[in-house]
């Protein structure tokens, strides 16, 4: 269990009541990871949702440039203190869509997906608020990904001229 005061600091939970935060804090744990630690790989079952307290985690995808070349790891987003990640733990089919690797020693608040889904299903009001926050997280991630793609596409077009 973590303190509700810790959850209150996170933008993800800014619209949640003290009582809702108390319910969420009861199922949350705190974990630390060393630089280089792989939290998960794309395609793995999504077991946890994370709120990063400190450190840096890169979200990556792997792309294949042909059958004779090894996959290339492409950074999609950098997660820093205060950011949330691992939304796939609450959205079917509960499979991570990107990989996550620590690029610095990191600390996180962790919500085990099964317990979190049980709580959200048992309290529709809390579930609705949580899903609103999750949708904001996904939308932000899409904007970041779009910026990266546009930037890379723009650079490749400039290089063609």
N, C-alpha and C positions, 0 to 999 in steps of 0.2 A: 504494500500500500504506500502511496505517496501522499504528500500534503496537498490539500486543496489550494493552498497559497501558491504552490509551484504551478499547478494547472492554470490558475488565474493569470499568470504572467504570459501564457502562450496566446498569440493572436487567434489560433484555431478555436479557443474556448471563450472568446470575448463576449459572446451573447448568452453564456450559460449561467444559470442561477447557482447559488452556493449549494443548494440541495442536489442539483444535477452533478455539480463538480464532486460532491461527496461520494455519490454513487460511482462515478468514473474513477475517482482516486482509489476506491476500495479494490478495484481490479487491476490497477496499474503497478508496475514495478520499475525500478531504475537499473540500468545496465551501463557498463563501460566497455569500450572496444579500442583496440590498439590500431595504429596506422597500418594500413595494408589488409586489415580484416575484411573479408567478403561477407556482408550481411545476408545477401541472397543473390541468386542468378535469375535472369529472365527465364520464365517458364516454370519456375519452381512454385509449389503451393505457397500461397500468401498466408503466412502464419501470424504475422504481427503488424500492427500499425505503430509508428514511432513518432515521438516529438523530440527533436534534437535539442538538447540542453546546451551543448557546447561541442566544438570540433567542426569537422567538415566531412561530408560524405558526397561522393560523386555518383550520380545516376547515369548508367551507361547502357548503350545497346551495342550489339555486335552485328556487323554487316560483313557479308562475304563478297569478295571481289573476284571470285572465280574458284574453280575446283582445285587449282594448284596452289592457291595462296591461303595463308592462315586468316582467320577472321580478324577484322579490325575493330578495336573498341572505340566507340564514339561517345564522348561525353554529351549528355543531354541536359543536365542541370546540376548545379552545386547546391547542396543542402547545408545550411549553417544554423547556428543557434537560433531557436524560436520557430524553425520550419518544421513541417510535418511531412511524413513520407510513409509509403506502404499502404496507400488507400485501397489497394487490391484485397486487403484482408477483410474489407466490409462490402465489397462489390463482387457479385458473381461474375466469373466462375472461380474467384478466389485464387487467381494465378498472377504472380508478379509480371508486369509488362516490361520492366527494365531491370537491370542488375544494380546493386548498390555496394560500393566499396569505400571504406574509410581512407581518406587521404590525410588524416590527422587523427591523433587520439581523440575519441569522441565519447560523449555521455548522452544517454537518451532515456526518456520515459517510454515504456513499452506496454502496449495493450495487446494481450493475446487475443487473436481474432475470434476464436470460438466463444470465449467469455464475453467479449465485446458485443458480438452479434446477439447473444442471448440477452444481455442487458438491454440493447436497443430494441429488440423484438418485444421484450416484456413491458417497455414503457414507450408507447408510440410518440408521445410528445418529445421525449428525449431523443428517440430515434430520428424524428423529423429534423430536429435541430442539428443533430450530428451529421445527418446526410446533407443538410444545407452547407455546413462547414466543409464537408468532403467535396461537394460539387465546386465550391470556391477553390479548394486546393487543386482539383483536377483542371479547372479553368486556368488557374495561374500557371500550372505546369505546361498546358497547351500553348499559352502565350510565350513562355520561355522557349519552348521547342520551336515555335514558329520564328521567333527572333533569331535563333541559331541557324535554322534552315535558310531564312531569307539572307542572313549575313553571309553564309557560306555560298549560297547560290549567286549572290551579288558579287562576291569575290571571284567566283569561277567565271562569271560573264565578263567581268572587267579584264580577266586574264586572257580572254579569247580575242580581244581587239587588237 
